Amino acid sequence: MGDDYLIGYRLTTNNATLQNETLSISKAMVPCKGNLTSFVRLQRTSDESLKTTIQNHEEEFLSFAMQQPIQLKSNSLISPLFQNSHDTLTLPAQCYAVDFNEDFATITLLQ
């Protein structure tokens, strides 16, 4: 099996307007423990980094990753004069085993 990576994601909006989007990827310093479960295969070129591959297929990766528990924090302030909402969606860092091939990366969730 390939290398283990910790991958997390956070999206913040203010009044339904995107304020910040962060994809964090780091190679695990020690092998992750757990069973290999579901996986996704993303097309890539041979010299493309994991972060670039995920960013190029962001919707597909996030659909796969968000099958895991996510955190949603929402704050709203409503008054007669204005309305303000602030929302944060967080996909906590999870461990994934990643195998690279010339044409694709196989990303497998470890649980």
Biopython code that builds the backbone (N, CA, C, O; Angstrom):
import numpy as np
from Bio.PDB.StructureBuilder import StructureBuilder

atoms = [
    (1, "MET", "N", (0.855, -1.186, 0.000)),
    (1, "MET", "CA", (0.000, 0.000, 0.000)),
    (1, "MET", "C", (0.892, 1.237, 0.000)),
    (1, "MET", "O", (2.069, 1.162, 0.353)),
    (2, "GLY", "N", (0.337, 2.351, -0.390)),
    (2, "GLY", "CA", (1.093, 3.594, -0.521)),
    (2, "GLY", "C", (1.328, 4.299, 0.794)),
    (2, "GLY", "O", (1.268, 3.688, 1.860)),
    (3, "ASP", "N", (1.595, 5.579, 0.713)),
    (3, "ASP", "CA", (1.861, 6.405, 1.890)),
    (3, "ASP", "C", (0.563, 6.863, 2.538)),
    (3, "ASP", "O", (-0.477, 6.959, 1.887)),
    (4, "ASP", "N", (0.648, 7.147, 3.843)),
    (4, "ASP", "CA", (-0.504, 7.644, 4.584)),
    (4, "ASP", "C", (-0.457, 9.167, 4.654)),
    (4, "ASP", "O", (0.600, 9.760, 4.871)),
    (5, "TYR", "N", (-1.616, 9.788, 4.467)),
    (5, "TYR", "CA", (-1.747, 11.242, 4.515)),
    (5, "TYR", "C", (-2.918, 11.612, 5.412)),
    (5, "TYR", "O", (-3.915, 10.893, 5.478)),
    (6, "LEU", "N", (-2.788, 12.740, 6.104)),
    (6, "LEU", "CA", (-3.890, 13.325, 6.846)),
    (6, "LEU", "C", (-4.473, 14.433, 5.979)),
    (6, "LEU", "O", (-3.760, 15.341, 5.549)),
    (7, "ILE", "N", (-5.774, 14.349, 5.728)),
    (7, "ILE", "CA", (-6.437, 15.311, 4.844)),
    (7, "ILE", "C", (-7.651, 15.885, 5.582)),
    (7, "ILE", "O", (-8.482, 15.141, 6.103)),
    (8, "GLY", "N", (-7.739, 17.202, 5.616)),
    (8, "GLY", "CA", (-8.868, 17.892, 6.231)),
    (8, "GLY", "C", (-9.332, 19.028, 5.330)),
    (8, "GLY", "O", (-8.629, 19.421, 4.399)),
    (9, "TYR", "N", (-10.515, 19.551, 5.612)),
    (9, "TYR", "CA", (-11.104, 20.588, 4.764)),
    (9, "TYR", "C", (-11.960, 21.508, 5.628)),
    (9, "TYR", "O", (-12.630, 21.053, 6.554)),
    (10, "ARG", "N", (-11.934, 22.805, 5.320)),
    (10, "ARG", "CA", (-12.781, 23.774, 6.020)),
    (10, "ARG", "C", (-13.278, 24.816, 5.030)),
    (10, "ARG", "O", (-12.515, 25.322, 4.207)),
    (11, "LEU", "N", (-14.564, 25.131, 5.118)),
    (11, "LEU", "CA", (-15.201, 26.133, 4.266)),
    (11, "LEU", "C", (-15.943, 27.104, 5.175)),
    (11, "LEU", "O", (-16.718, 26.686, 6.035)),
    (12, "THR", "N", (-15.705, 28.403, 4.985)),
    (12, "THR", "CA", (-16.350, 29.433, 5.798)),
    (12, "THR", "C", (-17.094, 30.401, 4.887)),
    (12, "THR", "O", (-16.560, 30.855, 3.875)),
    (13, "THR", "N", (-18.338, 30.713, 5.259)),
    (13, "THR", "CA", (-19.136, 31.685, 4.513)),
    (13, "THR", "C", (-19.626, 32.774, 5.461)),
    (13, "THR", "O", (-19.774, 32.556, 6.664)),
    (14, "ASN", "N", (-19.872, 33.939, 4.895)),
    (14, "ASN", "CA", (-20.485, 35.039, 5.616)),
    (14, "ASN", "C", (-21.617, 35.553, 4.741)),
    (14, "ASN", "O", (-21.388, 36.006, 3.620)),
    (15, "ASN", "N", (-22.833, 35.482, 5.255)),
    (15, "ASN", "CA", (-24.017, 35.854, 4.479)),
    (15, "ASN", "C", (-24.056, 35.111, 3.140)),
    (15, "ASN", "O", (-24.328, 35.699, 2.093)),
    (16, "ALA", "N", (-23.780, 33.821, 3.199)),
    (16, "ALA", "CA", (-23.815, 32.901, 2.049)),
    (16, "ALA", "C", (-22.773, 33.220, 0.982)),
    (16, "ALA", "O", (-22.877, 32.729, -0.142)),
    (17, "THR", "N", (-21.773, 34.032, 1.312)),
    (17, "THR", "CA", (-20.685, 34.347, 0.390)),
    (17, "THR", "C", (-19.418, 33.670, 0.903)),
    (17, "THR", "O", (-19.059, 33.810, 2.072)),
    (18, "LEU", "N", (-18.758, 32.949, 0.038)),
    (18, "LEU", "CA", (-17.537, 32.246, 0.417)),
    (18, "LEU", "C", (-16.500, 33.225, 0.939)),
    (18, "LEU", "O", (-16.167, 34.204, 0.271)),
    (19, "GLN", "N", (-15.993, 32.959, 2.127)),
    (19, "GLN", "CA", (-14.956, 33.801, 2.728)),
    (19, "GLN", "C", (-13.596, 33.108, 2.708)),
    (19, "GLN", "O", (-12.569, 33.738, 2.459)),
    (20, "ASN", "N", (-13.605, 31.793, 2.974)),
    (20, "ASN", "CA", (-12.351, 31.065, 3.054)),
    (20, "ASN", "C", (-12.608, 29.585, 2.791)),
    (20, "ASN", "O", (-13.621, 29.026, 3.211)),
    (21, "GLU", "N", (-11.673, 28.971, 2.091)),
    (21, "GLU", "CA", (-11.732, 27.544, 1.821)),
    (21, "GLU", "C", (-10.316, 27.007, 1.990)),
    (21, "GLU", "O", (-9.382, 27.491, 1.352)),
    (22, "THR", "N", (-10.162, 26.005, 2.853)),
    (22, "THR", "CA", (-8.837, 25.482, 3.147)),
    (22, "THR", "C", (-8.829, 23.965, 3.018)),
    (22, "THR", "O", (-9.625, 23.270, 3.649)),
    (23, "LEU", "N", (-7.932, 23.472, 2.203)),
    (23, "LEU", "CA", (-7.686, 22.039, 2.069)),
    (23, "LEU", "C", (-6.314, 21.791, 2.676)),
    (23, "LEU", "O", (-5.314, 22.313, 2.184)),
    (24, "SER", "N", (-6.258, 20.999, 3.740)),
    (24, "SER", "CA", (-4.963, 20.733, 4.377)),
    (24, "SER", "C", (-4.572, 19.278, 4.144)),
    (24, "SER", "O", (-5.357, 18.354, 4.360)),
    (25, "ILE", "N", (-3.336, 19.111, 3.697)),
    (25, "ILE", "CA", (-2.814, 17.777, 3.401)),
    (25, "ILE", "C", (-1.414, 17.698, 3.979)),
    (25, "ILE", "O", (-0.572, 18.555, 3.712)),
    (26, "SER", "N", (-1.169, 16.667, 4.771)),
    (26, "SER", "CA", (0.189, 16.447, 5.267)),
    (26, "SER", "C", (0.453, 14.951, 5.332)),
    (26, "SER", "O", (-0.430, 14.157, 5.659)),
    (27, "LYS", "N", (1.665, 14.595, 5.020)),
    (27, "LYS", "CA", (2.059, 13.201, 5.077)),
    (27, "LYS", "C", (2.114, 12.790, 6.541)),
    (27, "LYS", "O", (2.668, 13.511, 7.370)),
    (28, "ALA", "N", (1.544, 11.639, 6.860)),
    (28, "ALA", "CA", (1.545, 11.151, 8.236)),
    (28, "ALA", "C", (2.974, 10.842, 8.672)),
    (28, "ALA", "O", (3.740, 10.224, 7.934)),
    (29, "MET", "N", (3.320, 11.278, 9.875)),
    (29, "MET", "CA", (4.677, 11.053, 10.378)),
    (29, "MET", "C", (4.881, 9.608, 10.828)),
    (29, "MET", "O", (6.001, 9.097, 10.806)),
    (30, "VAL", "N", (3.798, 8.954, 11.234)),
    (30, "VAL", "CA", (3.838, 7.535, 11.581)),
    (30, "VAL", "C", (2.705, 6.857, 10.817)),
    (30, "VAL", "O", (1.698, 7.501, 10.524)),
    (31, "PRO", "N", (2.842, 5.591, 10.493)),
    (31, "PRO", "CA", (1.771, 4.909, 9.764)),
    (31, "PRO", "C", (0.459, 4.960, 10.547)),
    (31, "PRO", "O", (0.440, 4.796, 11.767)),
    (32, "CYS", "N", (-0.616, 5.188, 9.832)),
    (32, "CYS", "CA", (-1.942, 5.220, 10.456)),
    (32, "CYS", "C", (-2.410, 3.794, 10.715)),
    (32, "CYS", "O", (-2.109, 2.871, 9.959)),
    (33, "LYS", "N", (-3.150, 3.645, 11.799)),
    (33, "LYS", "CA", (-3.729, 2.340, 12.116)),
    (33, "LYS", "C", (-5.185, 2.359, 11.691)),
    (33, "LYS", "O", (-5.842, 3.399, 11.734)),
    (34, "GLY", "N", (-5.675, 1.222, 11.289)),
    (34, "GLY", "CA", (-7.070, 1.120, 10.895)),
    (34, "GLY", "C", (-7.227, 0.224, 9.697)),
    (34, "GLY", "O", (-6.255, -0.253, 9.112)),
    (35, "ASN", "N", (-8.461, 0.011, 9.349)),
    (35, "ASN", "CA", (-8.791, -0.832, 8.201)),
    (35, "ASN", "C", (-9.046, 0.024, 6.984)),
    (35, "ASN", "O", (-9.618, 1.111, 7.077)),
    (36, "LEU", "N", (-8.613, -0.480, 5.834)),
    (36, "LEU", "CA", (-8.912, 0.200, 4.580)),
    (36, "LEU", "C", (-10.395, 0.030, 4.299)),
    (36, "LEU", "O", (-10.920, -1.082, 4.352)),
    (37, "THR", "N", (-11.061, 1.122, 4.004)),
    (37, "THR", "CA", (-12.501, 1.044, 3.721)),
    (37, "THR", "C", (-12.746, 1.505, 2.290)),
    (37, "THR", "O", (-12.184, 0.930, 1.358)),
    (38, "SER", "N", (-13.551, 2.502, 2.100)),
    (38, "SER", "CA", (-13.903, 2.961, 0.756)),
    (38, "SER", "C", (-12.761, 3.742, 0.119)),
    (38, "SER", "O", (-11.861, 4.223, 0.808)),
    (39, "PHE", "N", (-12.809, 3.863, -1.203)),
    (39, "PHE", "CA", (-11.746, 4.581, -1.908)),
    (39, "PHE", "C", (-12.325, 5.365, -3.071)),
    (39, "PHE", "O", (-13.452, 5.131, -3.508)),
    (40, "VAL", "N", (-11.522, 6.304, -3.562)),
    (40, "VAL", "CA", (-11.848, 7.064, -4.758)),
    (40, "VAL", "C", (-10.591, 7.078, -5.622)),
    (40, "VAL", "O", (-9.476, 7.131, -5.103)),
    (41, "ARG", "N", (-10.773, 7.032, -6.933)),
    (41, "ARG", "CA", (-9.657, 7.108, -7.875)),
    (41, "ARG", "C", (-9.788, 8.399, -8.657)),
    (41, "ARG", "O", (-10.820, 8.659, -9.277)),
    (42, "LEU", "N", (-8.734, 9.213, -8.627)),
    (42, "LEU", "CA", (-8.746, 10.499, -9.312)),
    (42, "LEU", "C", (-7.696, 10.516, -10.410)),
    (42, "LEU", "O", (-6.549, 10.126, -10.191)),
    (43, "GLN", "N", (-8.094, 10.969, -11.595)),
    (43, "GLN", "CA", (-7.158, 11.099, -12.716)),
    (43, "GLN", "C", (-6.079, 12.107, -12.366)),
    (43, "GLN", "O", (-6.344, 13.094, -11.680)),
    (44, "ARG", "N", (-4.853, 11.860, -12.838)),
    (44, "ARG", "CA", (-3.745, 12.776, -12.577)),
    (44, "ARG", "C", (-2.668, 12.577, -13.632)),
    (44, "ARG", "O", (-2.663, 11.580, -14.354)),
    (45, "THR", "N", (-1.752, 13.542, -13.710)),
    (45, "THR", "CA", (-0.563, 13.363, -14.539)),
    (45, "THR", "C", (0.555, 12.869, -13.627)),
    (45, "THR", "O", (0.474, 13.020, -12.408)),
    (46, "SER", "N", (1.581, 12.289, -14.203)),
    (46, "SER", "CA", (2.622, 11.633, -13.399)),
    (46, "SER", "C", (3.403, 12.585, -12.497)),
    (46, "SER", "O", (3.949, 12.145, -11.486)),
    (47, "ASP", "N", (3.473, 13.863, -12.826)),
    (47, "ASP", "CA", (4.247, 14.799, -12.011)),
    (47, "ASP", "C", (3.373, 15.653, -11.086)),
    (47, "ASP", "O", (3.875, 16.582, -10.454)),
    (48, "GLU", "N", (2.091, 15.353, -11.000)),
    (48, "GLU", "CA", (1.150, 16.146, -10.226)),
    (48, "GLU", "C", (1.176, 15.746, -8.749)),
    (48, "GLU", "O", (1.194, 14.558, -8.428)),
    (49, "SER", "N", (1.179, 16.731, -7.854)),
    (49, "SER", "CA", (1.156, 16.457, -6.411)),
    (49, "SER", "C", (-0.242, 16.003, -5.988)),
    (49, "SER", "O", (-1.216, 16.174, -6.722)),
    (50, "LEU", "N", (-0.318, 15.425, -4.797)),
    (50, "LEU", "CA", (-1.609, 14.997, -4.267)),
    (50, "LEU", "C", (-2.544, 16.192, -4.113)),
    (50, "LEU", "O", (-3.720, 16.105, -4.466)),
    (51, "LYS", "N", (-2.035, 17.307, -3.590)),
    (51, "LYS", "CA", (-2.874, 18.495, -3.396)),
    (51, "LYS", "C", (-3.440, 18.989, -4.725)),
    (51, "LYS", "O", (-4.623, 19.317, -4.809)),
    (52, "THR", "N", (-2.610, 19.044, -5.760)),
    (52, "THR", "CA", (-3.079, 19.476, -7.080)),
    (52, "THR", "C", (-4.120, 18.512, -7.629)),
    (52, "THR", "O", (-5.130, 18.935, -8.192)),
    (53, "THR", "N", (-3.874, 17.216, -7.467)),
    (53, "THR", "CA", (-4.827, 16.208, -7.941)),
    (53, "THR", "C", (-6.179, 16.392, -7.264)),
    (53, "THR", "O", (-7.214, 16.379, -7.930)),
    (54, "ILE", "N", (-6.176, 16.562, -5.943)),
    (54, "ILE", "CA", (-7.441, 16.751, -5.215)),
    (54, "ILE", "C", (-8.103, 18.056, -5.625)),
    (54, "ILE", "O", (-9.318, 18.089, -5.821)),
    (55, "GLN", "N", (-7.334, 19.138, -5.760)),
    (55, "GLN", "CA", (-7.919, 20.415, -6.171)),
    (55, "GLN", "C", (-8.524, 20.322, -7.570)),
    (55, "GLN", "O", (-9.563, 20.928, -7.830)),
    (56, "ASN", "N", (-7.897, 19.580, -8.466)),
    (56, "ASN", "CA", (-8.431, 19.421, -9.826)),
    (56, "ASN", "C", (-9.704, 18.589, -9.853)),
    (56, "ASN", "O", (-10.484, 18.677, -10.802)),
    (57, "HIS", "N", (-9.918, 17.791, -8.833)),
    (57, "HIS", "CA", (-11.111, 16.930, -8.742)),
    (57, "HIS", "C", (-11.800, 17.161, -7.391)),
    (57, "HIS", "O", (-12.257, 16.220, -6.742)),
    (58, "GLU", "N", (-11.863, 18.421, -6.988)),
    (58, "GLU", "CA", (-12.352, 18.786, -5.661)),
    (58, "GLU", "C", (-13.757, 18.276, -5.379)),
    (58, "GLU", "O", (-14.009, 17.719, -4.310)),
    (59, "GLU", "N", (-14.657, 18.455, -6.306)),
    (59, "GLU", "CA", (-16.042, 18.031, -6.081)),
    (59, "GLU", "C", (-16.125, 16.523, -5.874)),
    (59, "GLU", "O", (-16.825, 16.055, -4.976)),
    (60, "GLU", "N", (-15.421, 15.774, -6.693)),
    (60, "GLU", "CA", (-15.432, 14.312, -6.573)),
    (60, "GLU", "C", (-14.811, 13.862, -5.250)),
    (60, "GLU", "O", (-15.354, 12.988, -4.574)),
    (61, "PHE", "N", (-13.668, 14.460, -4.879)),
    (61, "PHE", "CA", (-13.030, 14.082, -3.615)),
    (61, "PHE", "C", (-13.911, 14.440, -2.426)),
    (61, "PHE", "O", (-14.088, 13.617, -1.528)),
    (62, "LEU", "N", (-14.472, 15.656, -2.398)),
    (62, "LEU", "CA", (-15.287, 16.071, -1.261)),
    (62, "LEU", "C", (-16.558, 15.233, -1.142)),
    (62, "LEU", "O", (-16.997, 14.945, -0.028)),
    (63, "SER", "N", (-17.155, 14.838, -2.259)),
    (63, "SER", "CA", (-18.321, 13.949, -2.203)),
    (63, "SER", "C", (-17.950, 12.636, -1.538)),
    (63, "SER", "O", (-18.724, 12.091, -0.750)),
    (64, "PHE", "N", (-16.765, 12.126, -1.853)),
    (64, "PHE", "CA", (-16.264, 10.895, -1.241)),
    (64, "PHE", "C", (-15.965, 11.119, 0.242)),
    (64, "PHE", "O", (-16.416, 10.340, 1.082)),
    (65, "ALA", "N", (-15.220, 12.160, 0.573)),
    (65, "ALA", "CA", (-14.772, 12.399, 1.951)),
    (65, "ALA", "C", (-15.928, 12.755, 2.878)),
    (65, "ALA", "O", (-15.890, 12.419, 4.062)),
    (66, "MET", "N", (-16.946, 13.421, 2.369)),
    (66, "MET", "CA", (-18.047, 13.866, 3.225)),
    (66, "MET", "C", (-19.039, 12.765, 3.536)),
    (66, "MET", "O", (-20.102, 13.026, 4.099)),
    (67, "GLN", "N", (-18.706, 11.547, 3.178)),
    (67, "GLN", "CA", (-19.490, 10.414, 3.653)),
    (67, "GLN", "C", (-19.161, 10.144, 5.119)),
    (67, "GLN", "O", (-19.870, 9.404, 5.801)),
    (68, "GLN", "N", (-18.068, 10.760, 5.596)),
    (68, "GLN", "CA", (-17.659, 10.686, 6.992)),
    (68, "GLN", "C", (-18.342, 11.820, 7.755)),
    (68, "GLN", "O", (-18.857, 12.755, 7.142)),
    (69, "PRO", "N", (-18.352, 11.745, 9.092)),
    (69, "PRO", "CA", (-18.972, 12.827, 9.867)),
    (69, "PRO", "C", (-18.297, 14.175, 9.587)),
    (69, "PRO", "O", (-17.073, 14.269, 9.493)),
    (70, "ILE", "N", (-19.119, 15.199, 9.460)),
    (70, "ILE", "CA", (-18.633, 16.562, 9.267)),
    (70, "ILE", "C", (-19.150, 17.413, 10.424)),
    (70, "ILE", "O", (-20.078, 17.022, 11.132)),
    (71, "GLN", "N", (-18.545, 18.566, 10.602)),
    (71, "GLN", "CA", (-18.991, 19.508, 11.625)),
    (71, "GLN", "C", (-19.510, 20.757, 10.925)),
    (71, "GLN", "O", (-18.891, 21.256, 9.985)),
    (72, "LEU", "N", (-20.646, 21.253, 11.387)),
    (72, "LEU", "CA", (-21.223, 22.478, 10.832)),
    (72, "LEU", "C", (-21.543, 23.411, 11.983)),
    (72, "LEU", "O", (-22.293, 23.064, 12.895)),
    (73, "LYS", "N", (-20.963, 24.596, 11.926)),
    (73, "LYS", "CA", (-21.222, 25.621, 12.943)),
    (73, "LYS", "C", (-21.876, 26.804, 12.240)),
    (73, "LYS", "O", (-21.375, 27.294, 11.228)),
    (74, "SER", "N", (-22.997, 27.254, 12.789)),
    (74, "SER", "CA", (-23.740, 28.348, 12.179)),
    (74, "SER", "C", (-24.120, 29.369, 13.240)),
    (74, "SER", "O", (-24.670, 29.026, 14.286)),
    (75, "ASN", "N", (-23.818, 30.626, 12.950)),
    (75, "ASN", "CA", (-24.198, 31.735, 13.830)),
    (75, "ASN", "C", (-24.991, 32.740, 13.003)),
    (75, "ASN", "O", (-24.562, 33.154, 11.926)),
    (76, "SER", "N", (-26.151, 33.125, 13.520)),
    (76, "SER", "CA", (-26.979, 34.108, 12.824)),
    (76, "SER", "C", (-27.391, 35.212, 13.791)),
    (76, "SER", "O", (-27.703, 34.964, 14.956)),
    (77, "LEU", "N", (-27.383, 36.423, 13.278)),
    (77, "LEU", "CA", (-27.842, 37.580, 14.039)),
    (77, "LEU", "C", (-28.891, 38.269, 13.177)),
    (77, "LEU", "O", (-28.600, 38.727, 12.072)),
    (78, "ILE", "N", (-30.091, 38.337, 13.684)),
    (78, "ILE", "CA", (-31.193, 38.923, 12.923)),
    (78, "ILE", "C", (-31.812, 40.046, 13.753)),
    (78, "ILE", "O", (-32.172, 39.856, 14.915)),
    (79, "SER", "N", (-31.925, 41.198, 13.141)),
    (79, "SER", "CA", (-32.582, 42.335, 13.783)),
    (79, "SER", "C", (-33.492, 42.983, 12.736)),
    (79, "SER", "O", (-33.438, 42.607, 11.565)),
    (80, "PRO", "N", (-34.310, 43.932, 13.127)),
    (80, "PRO", "CA", (-35.169, 44.589, 12.150)),
    (80, "PRO", "C", (-34.379, 45.330, 11.061)),
    (80, "PRO", "O", (-34.897, 45.557, 9.968)),
    (81, "LEU", "N", (-33.132, 45.705, 11.358)),
    (81, "LEU", "CA", (-32.359, 46.489, 10.400)),
    (81, "LEU", "C", (-31.411, 45.667, 9.527)),
    (81, "LEU", "O", (-31.092, 46.069, 8.409)),
    (82, "PHE", "N", (-30.967, 44.537, 10.027)),
    (82, "PHE", "CA", (-30.029, 43.737, 9.228)),
    (82, "PHE", "C", (-30.046, 42.273, 9.663)),
    (82, "PHE", "O", (-30.581, 41.903, 10.708)),
    (83, "GLN", "N", (-29.435, 41.471, 8.808)),
    (83, "GLN", "CA", (-29.288, 40.049, 9.083)),
    (83, "GLN", "C", (-27.848, 39.666, 8.756)),
    (83, "GLN", "O", (-27.311, 40.070, 7.724)),
    (84, "ASN", "N", (-27.232, 38.896, 9.625)),
    (84, "ASN", "CA", (-25.856, 38.462, 9.399)),
    (84, "ASN", "C", (-25.749, 36.984, 9.769)),
    (84, "ASN", "O", (-26.200, 36.569, 10.837)),
    (85, "SER", "N", (-25.151, 36.201, 8.883)),
    (85, "SER", "CA", (-24.938, 34.789, 9.188)),
    (85, "SER", "C", (-23.492, 34.419, 8.874)),
    (85, "SER", "O", (-22.898, 34.910, 7.914)),
    (86, "HIS", "N", (-22.952, 33.552, 9.696)),
    (86, "HIS", "CA", (-21.582, 33.083, 9.554)),
    (86, "HIS", "C", (-21.613, 31.560, 9.725)),
    (86, "HIS", "O", (-22.026, 31.061, 10.772)),
    (87, "ASP", "N", (-21.183, 30.832, 8.713)),
    (87, "ASP", "CA", (-21.237, 29.373, 8.738)),
    (87, "ASP", "C", (-19.857, 28.785, 8.460)),
    (87, "ASP", "O", (-19.111, 29.292, 7.622)),
    (88, "THR", "N", (-19.528, 27.713, 9.173)),
    (88, "THR", "CA", (-18.269, 27.007, 8.959)),
    (88, "THR", "C", (-18.548, 25.522, 8.849)),
    (88, "THR", "O", (-19.131, 24.920, 9.751)),
    (89, "LEU", "N", (-18.129, 24.939, 7.745)),
    (89, "LEU", "CA", (-18.237, 23.500, 7.524)),
    (89, "LEU", "C", (-16.830, 22.931, 7.645)),
    (89, "LEU", "O", (-15.912, 23.391, 6.965)),
    (90, "THR", "N", (-16.656, 21.931, 8.507)),
    (90, "THR", "CA", (-15.335, 21.343, 8.729)),
    (90, "THR", "C", (-15.396, 19.844, 8.514)),
    (90, "THR", "O", (-16.252, 19.152, 9.067)),
    (91, "LEU", "N", (-14.482, 19.362, 7.710)),
    (91, "LEU", "CA", (-14.258, 17.936, 7.559)),
    (91, "LEU", "C", (-12.979, 17.661, 8.343)),
    (91, "LEU", "O", (-11.885, 17.936, 7.850)),
    (92, "PRO", "N", (-13.099, 17.115, 9.571)),
    (92, "PRO", "CA", (-11.905, 16.905, 10.390)),
    (92, "PRO", "C", (-10.873, 16.040, 9.657)),
    (92, "PRO", "O", (-11.224, 15.189, 8.839)),
    (93, "ALA", "N", (-9.617, 16.273, 9.964)),
    (93, "ALA", "CA", (-8.538, 15.519, 9.322)),
    (93, "ALA", "C", (-8.743, 14.019, 9.541)),
    (93, "ALA", "O", (-8.967, 13.558, 10.660)),
    (94, "GLN", "N", (-8.661, 13.291, 8.458)),
    (94, "GLN", "CA", (-8.777, 11.832, 8.464)),
    (94, "GLN", "C", (-7.525, 11.262, 7.834)),
    (94, "GLN", "O", (-6.838, 11.941, 7.071)),
    (95, "CYS", "N", (-7.231, 10.023, 8.152)),
    (95, "CYS", "CA", (-6.072, 9.363, 7.556)),
    (95, "CYS", "C", (-6.508, 8.607, 6.303)),
    (95, "CYS", "O", (-7.495, 7.871, 6.313)),
    (96, "TYR", "N", (-5.756, 8.806, 5.230)),
    (96, "TYR", "CA", (-6.008, 8.147, 3.956)),
    (96, "TYR", "C", (-4.711, 7.500, 3.465)),
    (96, "TYR", "O", (-3.635, 8.085, 3.585)),
    (97, "ALA", "N", (-4.820, 6.305, 2.920)),
    (97, "ALA", "CA", (-3.693, 5.666, 2.247)),
    (97, "ALA", "C", (-3.769, 6.092, 0.784)),
    (97, "ALA", "O", (-4.830, 6.000, 0.166)),
    (98, "VAL", "N", (-2.659, 6.553, 0.229)),
    (98, "VAL", "CA", (-2.656, 7.062, -1.143)),
    (98, "VAL", "C", (-1.638, 6.284, -1.973)),
    (98, "VAL", "O", (-0.461, 6.198, -1.621)),
    (99, "ASP", "N", (-2.113, 5.724, -3.074)),
    (99, "ASP", "CA", (-1.258, 5.039, -4.047)),
    (99, "ASP", "C", (-1.259, 5.860, -5.321)),
    (99, "ASP", "O", (-2.314, 6.227, -5.838)),
    (100, "PHE", "N", (-0.060, 6.147, -5.824)),
    (100, "PHE", "CA", (0.065, 6.900, -7.062)),
    (100, "PHE", "C", (0.378, 5.964, -8.216)),
    (100, "PHE", "O", (1.162, 5.025, -8.081)),
    (101, "ASN", "N", (-0.243, 6.233, -9.344)),
    (101, "ASN", "CA", (0.000, 5.538, -10.581)),
    (101, "ASN", "C", (0.295, 6.629, -11.604)),
    (101, "ASN", "O", (0.070, 7.806, -11.322)),
    (102, "GLU", "N", (0.786, 6.273, -12.763)),
    (102, "GLU", "CA", (1.049, 7.281, -13.811)),
    (102, "GLU", "C", (-0.196, 8.097, -14.142)),
    (102, "GLU", "O", (-0.106, 9.300, -14.389)),
    (103, "ASP", "N", (-1.362, 7.444, -14.147)),
    (103, "ASP", "CA", (-2.579, 8.081, -14.635)),
    (103, "ASP", "C", (-3.591, 8.455, -13.559)),
    (103, "ASP", "O", (-4.518, 9.220, -13.827)),
    (104, "PHE", "N", (-3.430, 7.929, -12.344)),
    (104, "PHE", "CA", (-4.424, 8.212, -11.306)),
    (104, "PHE", "C", (-3.816, 8.045, -9.924)),
    (104, "PHE", "O", (-2.741, 7.469, -9.756)),
    (105, "ALA", "N", (-4.539, 8.568, -8.939)),
    (105, "ALA", "CA", (-4.214, 8.370, -7.522)),
    (105, "ALA", "C", (-5.393, 7.664, -6.887)),
    (105, "ALA", "O", (-6.539, 8.079, -7.062)),
    (106, "THR", "N", (-5.122, 6.603, -6.155)),
    (106, "THR", "CA", (-6.160, 5.899, -5.413)),
    (106, "THR", "C", (-6.064, 6.346, -3.959)),
    (106, "THR", "O", (-5.032, 6.163, -3.313)),
    (107, "ILE", "N", (-7.139, 6.929, -3.451)),
    (107, "ILE", "CA", (-7.183, 7.477, -2.104)),
    (107, "ILE", "C", (-8.171, 6.635, -1.303)),
    (107, "ILE", "O", (-9.369, 6.623, -1.585)),
    (108, "THR", "N", (-7.643, 5.925, -0.293)),
    (108, "THR", "CA", (-8.448, 4.984, 0.488)),
    (108, "THR", "C", (-8.534, 5.455, 1.933)),
    (108, "THR", "O", (-7.520, 5.736, 2.572)),
    (109, "LEU", "N", (-9.761, 5.535, 2.435)),
    (109, "LEU", "CA", (-9.983, 5.956, 3.817)),
    (109, "LEU", "C", (-9.561, 4.838, 4.771)),
    (109, "LEU", "O", (-9.872, 3.667, 4.551)),
    (110, "LEU", "N", (-8.855, 5.215, 5.822)),
    (110, "LEU", "CA", (-8.483, 4.282, 6.891)),
    (110, "LEU", "C", (-9.357, 4.569, 8.104)),
    (110, "LEU", "O", (-9.437, 5.708, 8.563)),
    (111, "GLN", "N", (-10.008, 3.539, 8.620)),
    (111, "GLN", "CA", (-10.853, 3.718, 9.815)),
    (111, "GLN", "C", (-10.514, 2.665, 10.832)),
    (111, "GLN", "O", (-11.107, 2.635, 11.910)),
]
sb = StructureBuilder()
sb.init_structure("model")
sb.init_model(0)
sb.init_chain("A")
sb.init_seg("    ")
for serial, (resi, resn, name, xyz) in enumerate(atoms, 1):
    if name == "N":
        sb.init_residue(resn, " ", resi, " ")
    sb.init_atom(name, np.array(xyz, "f"), 0.0, 1.0, " ", f" {name:<3s}", serial, name[0])
structure = sb.get_structure()
